[in-house]
Each structure stands twice: as structure tokens, then as C-alpha cells.
Amino acid sequence: MREIEAGGAWDDDPAWREAFQAVPRHLFVPYYYVSTGGGYERMWGEDPDPVRRGRWLRGAYADAPLATRVRDGELVSSSSQPSLMAKMLVELEIGDGAPHDVLEIGAGTGYNAALLAHRLGDEHVTTIDLDPEITESARRHLAAAGYRPVVATGDGAAGCPRRAPFDRIIATCTLSSVPRAWLAQCRPGARILAPLATGLIALRVTDAEHAEGRFLHTPAYFVPLRGGSAPARPDQHIGGLPRRALQSELFRFLLELTAGSLDPHEALALWQRERRPVRERFGVTVSGPYAWAWLDDPEGPYAWPL
């Protein structure tokens, strides 16, 4: 809590502070995995060793992401860093008017859905995940904490038509583009917040065919969306690029955003010509069957397809 407070995440919407204070995170992470360099060590709340139980509890309330599901050595699901969760929830622009109907893509542990349900009420929150084991455990965690939003099992790229329309969609998994099904399930004026490349894109939906918005300044690293819109990770052929550029987190963001559309050396030329542009200068437009990313202006000279 102190770390979130210090970061100013609640400055624009302090009502989220009460939600974080009320929802006990440890109920959503009865166990998690700590990287040991050569694998993962399991920490759990029922460990017979009181010292290890103490480590588990401290970790549950640390401002850090927690690996909650590992399969064949690969991270499948996690509980996001609380300070990043707070920033994303504030950026949803919930406000204090009539409750918004929210769809969360990626149920995870259920913790984020609990925060939403605490603020909006169970009936206004839907969370969906492709993995039935994840959705079942999320339901258990939510019930243990006293929340019962709708937890659906299915491909998040297809949204959740039976619960539409939505005023807000928030994704907690990385995308490669914006699924058109989401726009069709949004009310006009809806806001979509999703990780894309290594940033967070905030889109305003005009109608079922159109949405546009810019990236926030916040970096974001999430498990990729599994299903119909899972992000591709093509070989970017970055050999020969200057080490100084590759060490820049913002340049790596540009490489991710242009992967498959611009040669990495073209991306480097753009980066240098535009004097190392920050995330907020980039945006995304969806118009009918087309979607493209851009720098500064959606109709400007720097644009490329997603």
C-alpha cells in the first residue's frame, strides 16, 4: 500500500484506495512461485514451516508480480504488480456516476475482478479466461473473499457476447492487435485499456467499427493472450543494431510495436530522426478491417499496420 501511495496511482481517483484496502490479496494467492534462477520455488500459505509461511504472506502483500501458474517451466498466469493494477484501474476512468459494465480479459487469480466488483458491484463485472483451471480457481478465490462477479471460460479475443454491451474493457494480457469483437461489444464512448507491445494503449470506441487512442507513459509486461489474437513473436533480426539503442526500454517498445511491419533498422532510423520519442507520442487506430499504429498523428507520415 505504501508503494502504491508513494507512486501517486490514486491521485486522480482516490476511491480505488478503499478497494485495495478492503480486498485481501492473500486470499487470491494461496500459493505462488518464486524464481530461483534454475526454476521455481513454491510458496504456500499452508506450509508447515512458520518461517516459510511468513515469507509467503509478506510476498502476497509486496508490490511485485507473483507467478501463480507454471506449466512445463513456462509462466502461464500471474498476479500483476499491485501498483500497476492501481494505475490501470484509475485509467479506466470509472468515475462516480452510474456504474459501468466492465469486461476483464484474463481472469488470473480473480484479484483484479474483486477490486472491480468492490467498486462497481458483482453484477457489473465479467472476467474471462481461456483456461478452465484458471477460471475455476478464480471463482473459489472470489467466493472466499465474498465477491461473485461473472467468471466465464472462453477465448478472450472473442469477448463475452452474452454479457455485452460493455462500457469498459480491460485486458491483463499482452495483445498483438485489437480484437474487432471487442468493439462490437462496446457501447459508444466505451474505453478499452490493454497491454500492447510493452505499453498500455487506451482506446476510445466510437462505434462497432472504429476506435482510437494513445499509449500511456507506463511500461507494462504481461503474459501473452492465448487464443485467437495471441501476439506473434517474430524474429526481429536485431543483429547489427547499436547496443545503446537496444539497452533503451523505449526503443525496445518501438521494436515490439513495429515487429512484422518495419525492418528493425528502419525503426532505428525513425527512433533517431524523431529524437527518441516517448510512448505517449504513439497511438493506435482501428477502422473497419484495418488497424494501424502511428507516431504523433494517425494521418501523419509515420504509420504502419498492426
C-alpha positions as CSV (number, residue, x, y, z in Angstrom):
1,M,0.0,0.0,0.0
2,R,2.8,2.4,0.8
3,E,4.4,1.8,-2.5
4,I,1.2,2.5,-4.4
5,E,0.5,5.6,-2.4
6,A,4.0,6.9,-3.0
7,G,3.7,6.4,-6.7
8,G,0.6,8.6,-6.8
9,A,-1.6,6.0,-8.5
10,W,-4.7,7.1,-6.7
11,D,-4.3,10.9,-7.1
12,D,-6.9,11.1,-9.9
13,D,-9.4,8.6,-8.3
14,P,-8.9,8.0,-4.6
15,A,-11.9,5.7,-4.4
16,W,-9.7,2.9,-5.6
17,R,-7.6,3.2,-2.4
18,E,-10.6,1.9,-0.4
19,A,-11.0,-1.1,-2.7
20,F,-7.3,-2.1,-2.3
21,Q,-7.6,-1.7,1.5
22,A,-10.8,-3.8,1.6
23,V,-9.8,-6.7,-0.7
24,P,-7.3,-9.2,0.9
25,R,-4.8,-10.1,-1.7
26,H,-3.5,-13.2,0.2
27,L,-6.9,-15.0,-0.4
28,F,-6.1,-14.8,-4.1
29,V,-2.6,-16.2,-4.0
30,P,-2.8,-19.2,-1.6
31,Y,0.4,-20.3,-3.4
32,Y,2.8,-18.7,-5.9
33,Y,6.2,-19.4,-7.4
34,V,9.5,-17.6,-6.8
35,S,12.1,-17.8,-9.5
36,T,15.3,-19.4,-8.3
37,G,17.4,-18.9,-11.4
38,G,17.2,-22.5,-12.4
39,G,13.5,-23.0,-11.9
40,Y,10.7,-22.0,-9.5
41,E,10.2,-22.5,-5.7
42,R,6.6,-22.9,-4.5
43,M,5.5,-20.7,-1.6
44,W,2.1,-21.5,0.0
45,G,0.0,-20.5,2.9
46,E,-0.3,-24.0,4.4
47,D,3.4,-24.6,4.6
48,P,4.2,-26.4,7.9
49,D,7.3,-24.3,8.3
50,P,6.2,-21.0,10.0
51,V,9.2,-19.1,8.6
52,R,8.2,-20.1,5.0
53,R,4.6,-19.2,5.8
54,G,5.8,-15.8,6.9
55,R,7.7,-15.4,3.6
56,W,4.6,-16.3,1.7
57,L,2.4,-13.7,3.5
58,R,5.0,-11.0,3.1
59,G,5.3,-11.8,-0.6
60,A,1.5,-11.8,-1.0
61,Y,1.4,-8.1,0.0
62,A,4.6,-7.0,-1.7
63,D,4.3,-4.5,-4.6
64,A,5.5,-7.2,-7.0
65,P,4.0,-9.5,-9.6
66,L,3.6,-13.1,-8.5
67,A,3.8,-16.2,-10.7
68,T,0.7,-18.2,-9.9
69,R,0.7,-20.9,-12.5
70,V,3.7,-22.5,-14.3
71,R,3.4,-25.3,-16.9
72,D,6.4,-27.1,-18.3
73,G,8.7,-24.4,-17.0
74,E,6.7,-21.6,-18.7
75,L,4.7,-18.9,-16.9
76,V,1.0,-19.3,-17.7
77,S,-0.7,-17.0,-15.3
78,S,0.3,-14.4,-12.7
79,S,-1.0,-11.8,-10.3
80,S,0.1,-8.4,-11.5
81,Q,2.1,-5.9,-9.6
82,P,-0.5,-4.0,-7.4
83,S,0.8,-0.5,-8.2
84,L,0.4,-1.3,-12.0
85,M,-3.0,-2.7,-11.3
86,A,-3.9,0.5,-9.5
87,K,-2.7,2.7,-12.4
88,M,-4.7,0.7,-14.9
89,L,-7.9,0.8,-12.8
90,V,-7.6,4.6,-12.5
91,E,-7.0,4.8,-16.2
92,L,-10.3,3.0,-16.8
93,E,-12.0,6.3,-15.8
94,I,-14.8,4.7,-13.8
95,G,-16.0,7.9,-12.2
96,D,-18.7,8.2,-9.6
97,G,-21.8,8.3,-11.9
98,A,-23.9,5.3,-12.9
99,P,-21.9,2.0,-12.6
100,H,-20.1,0.9,-15.7
101,D,-20.3,-2.6,-17.1
102,V,-16.7,-3.9,-17.3
103,L,-15.2,-6.9,-19.1
104,E,-11.8,-8.1,-17.9
105,I,-9.8,-10.2,-20.4
106,G,-7.6,-12.6,-18.4
107,A,-9.1,-13.7,-15.1
108,G,-5.8,-14.6,-13.4
109,T,-6.3,-15.1,-9.7
110,G,-9.5,-13.1,-9.6
111,Y,-8.0,-10.3,-7.6
112,N,-8.5,-7.6,-10.2
113,A,-12.1,-8.7,-10.7
114,A,-12.6,-8.5,-6.9
115,L,-11.3,-4.9,-6.9
116,L,-13.7,-4.0,-9.7
117,A,-16.6,-5.8,-8.0
118,H,-15.9,-4.0,-4.8
119,R,-16.2,-0.6,-6.6
120,L,-19.0,-1.4,-9.0
121,G,-20.9,-4.4,-7.6
122,D,-20.8,-8.0,-8.8
123,E,-23.5,-7.6,-11.4
124,H,-21.4,-5.1,-13.4
125,V,-18.2,-7.2,-13.7
126,T,-17.3,-10.0,-16.0
127,T,-14.0,-11.7,-16.2
128,I,-13.0,-14.3,-18.8
129,D,-10.1,-16.7,-19.4
130,L,-9.3,-19.5,-21.8
131,D,-8.1,-21.9,-19.2
132,P,-10.9,-23.7,-17.2
133,E,-8.4,-24.4,-14.3
134,I,-7.7,-20.7,-14.0
135,T,-11.4,-19.6,-14.1
136,E,-12.3,-22.3,-11.5
137,S,-9.6,-21.2,-9.1
138,A,-10.6,-17.5,-9.7
139,R,-14.2,-18.4,-8.7
140,R,-13.0,-20.0,-5.5
141,H,-10.8,-17.1,-4.6
142,L,-13.5,-14.6,-5.3
143,A,-16.1,-16.6,-3.2
144,A,-13.7,-16.8,-0.3
145,A,-13.3,-13.0,-0.4
146,G,-17.1,-12.5,-0.6
147,Y,-17.4,-11.5,-4.3
148,R,-19.4,-13.1,-7.1
149,P,-18.9,-11.4,-10.4
150,V,-19.4,-13.5,-13.6
151,V,-16.4,-15.7,-14.3
152,A,-16.6,-17.1,-17.8
153,T,-14.4,-19.6,-19.6
154,G,-13.6,-18.9,-23.2
155,D,-11.4,-17.1,-25.7
156,G,-10.9,-13.6,-24.5
157,A,-10.2,-12.4,-28.1
158,A,-13.9,-13.1,-28.8
159,G,-15.0,-11.1,-25.8
160,C,-18.1,-12.3,-23.9
161,P,-21.2,-11.6,-26.2
162,R,-23.8,-12.9,-23.7
163,R,-22.7,-10.2,-21.2
164,A,-22.4,-7.4,-23.7
165,P,-22.6,-4.4,-24.1
166,F,-19.7,-3.1,-22.0
167,D,-18.7,0.4,-21.0
168,R,-15.1,-0.6,-20.3
169,I,-12.8,-3.5,-21.3
170,I,-9.5,-4.1,-19.5
171,A,-7.0,-6.7,-20.6
172,T,-4.4,-8.1,-18.3
173,C,-2.5,-10.0,-21.1
174,T,-0.4,-8.7,-24.0
175,L,-2.1,-8.3,-27.4
176,S,-0.7,-8.1,-30.9
177,S,-3.7,-6.1,-32.2
178,V,-7.2,-5.1,-31.0
179,P,-9.8,-7.8,-31.5
180,R,-12.7,-6.5,-33.5
181,A,-15.2,-8.4,-31.4
182,W,-14.4,-6.1,-28.5
183,L,-15.5,-3.0,-30.4
184,A,-18.8,-4.7,-31.4
185,Q,-19.5,-5.5,-27.8
186,C,-18.9,-1.9,-26.6
187,R,-21.3,0.9,-26.1
188,P,-20.4,4.1,-28.0
189,G,-17.9,6.1,-25.9
190,A,-16.5,2.9,-24.2
191,R,-12.9,2.8,-23.1
192,I,-10.5,-0.1,-23.8
193,L,-7.3,-0.4,-21.9
194,A,-4.9,-3.1,-23.0
195,P,-1.2,-4.0,-23.0
196,L,0.3,-3.8,-26.5
197,A,4.0,-4.2,-27.3
198,T,5.4,-3.2,-23.9
199,G,3.0,-0.3,-23.3
200,L,-0.7,0.3,-22.4
201,I,-3.0,1.6,-25.1
202,A,-6.1,3.5,-24.1
203,L,-8.7,3.5,-26.9
204,R,-12.0,5.3,-27.1
205,V,-14.6,3.4,-29.0
206,T,-16.7,5.4,-31.5
207,D,-18.8,2.5,-32.8
208,A,-18.5,-1.2,-33.7
209,E,-16.0,-0.4,-36.4
210,H,-13.9,2.5,-35.0
211,A,-11.7,3.2,-32.1
212,E,-8.6,5.3,-31.5
213,G,-6.2,6.3,-28.7
214,R,-2.7,6.9,-27.5
215,F,-0.3,4.9,-25.3
216,L,0.1,5.8,-21.7
217,H,3.6,6.6,-20.4
218,T,3.6,3.5,-18.2
219,P,5.6,0.4,-19.3
220,A,3.7,-2.9,-19.0
221,Y,4.8,-6.5,-19.3
222,F,2.2,-9.2,-19.2
223,V,1.7,-12.9,-20.1
224,P,0.6,-13.0,-23.8
225,L,-3.1,-13.5,-24.6
226,R,-3.7,-17.2,-25.5
227,G,-6.3,-17.8,-28.2
228,G,-7.5,-16.1,-31.4
229,S,-5.4,-13.0,-31.0
230,A,-2.3,-14.2,-29.4
231,P,0.7,-12.0,-30.2
232,A,3.3,-13.3,-32.5
233,R,6.9,-13.0,-31.5
234,P,8.7,-13.0,-34.9
235,D,12.5,-12.9,-35.1
236,Q,13.2,-9.2,-35.3
237,H,16.7,-9.7,-36.8
238,I,18.2,-7.2,-34.5
239,G,21.8,-8.1,-35.3
240,G,23.9,-5.0,-36.1
241,L,21.8,-2.6,-34.1
242,P,23.7,-0.4,-31.7
243,R,23.9,-1.7,-28.1
244,R,23.0,1.7,-26.7
245,A,19.7,1.6,-28.6
246,L,18.9,-1.9,-27.6
247,Q,19.5,-1.0,-24.0
248,S,16.8,1.6,-24.2
249,E,13.5,0.4,-22.9
250,L,11.7,2.8,-25.2
251,F,13.5,1.6,-28.3
252,R,12.6,-2.0,-27.4
253,F,8.9,-0.8,-27.1
254,L,9.2,0.6,-30.7
255,L,10.7,-2.7,-31.9
256,E,7.8,-4.6,-30.4
257,L,5.3,-2.2,-31.9
258,T,6.7,-2.3,-35.4
259,A,7.5,-6.1,-35.4
260,G,6.5,-7.6,-38.7
261,S,5.8,-4.2,-40.3
262,L,9.1,-2.3,-40.2
263,D,12.6,-3.6,-40.6
264,P,14.4,-3.0,-37.2
265,H,16.9,-0.8,-39.0
266,E,14.1,1.3,-40.3
267,A,12.7,1.5,-36.7
268,L,16.1,2.7,-35.6
269,A,16.2,5.4,-38.2
270,L,12.8,6.6,-37.1
271,W,13.9,6.5,-33.5
272,Q,16.9,8.6,-34.2
273,R,15.2,11.0,-36.6
274,E,12.4,11.7,-34.1
275,R,14.8,12.1,-31.1
276,R,13.9,9.1,-29.1
277,P,10.1,9.5,-29.0
278,V,8.3,8.6,-25.7
279,R,5.4,6.2,-25.5
280,E,2.8,9.0,-25.3
281,R,3.6,10.1,-28.9
282,F,2.4,6.8,-30.3
283,G,-1.1,5.7,-30.8
284,V,-3.4,3.1,-32.5
285,T,-6.4,3.5,-34.8
286,V,-8.9,0.8,-35.6
287,S,-11.2,1.4,-38.6
288,G,-13.2,-1.4,-40.0
289,P,-10.9,-4.3,-41.1
290,Y,-7.8,-2.1,-40.7
291,A,-5.7,-1.3,-37.6
292,W,-2.5,0.7,-37.6
293,A,-0.1,2.2,-35.1
294,W,1.3,5.7,-35.6
295,L,3.6,8.4,-34.3
296,D,2.1,11.8,-33.4
297,D,-0.8,11.7,-35.9
298,P,-2.9,8.8,-37.2
299,E,-2.9,10.5,-40.7
300,G,0.7,11.6,-40.5
301,P,3.8,10.2,-42.3
302,Y,4.7,7.7,-39.7
303,A,2.2,4.8,-39.6
304,W,2.3,1.1,-40.0
305,P,-0.2,-1.8,-39.9
306,L,-0.6,-3.9,-36.7
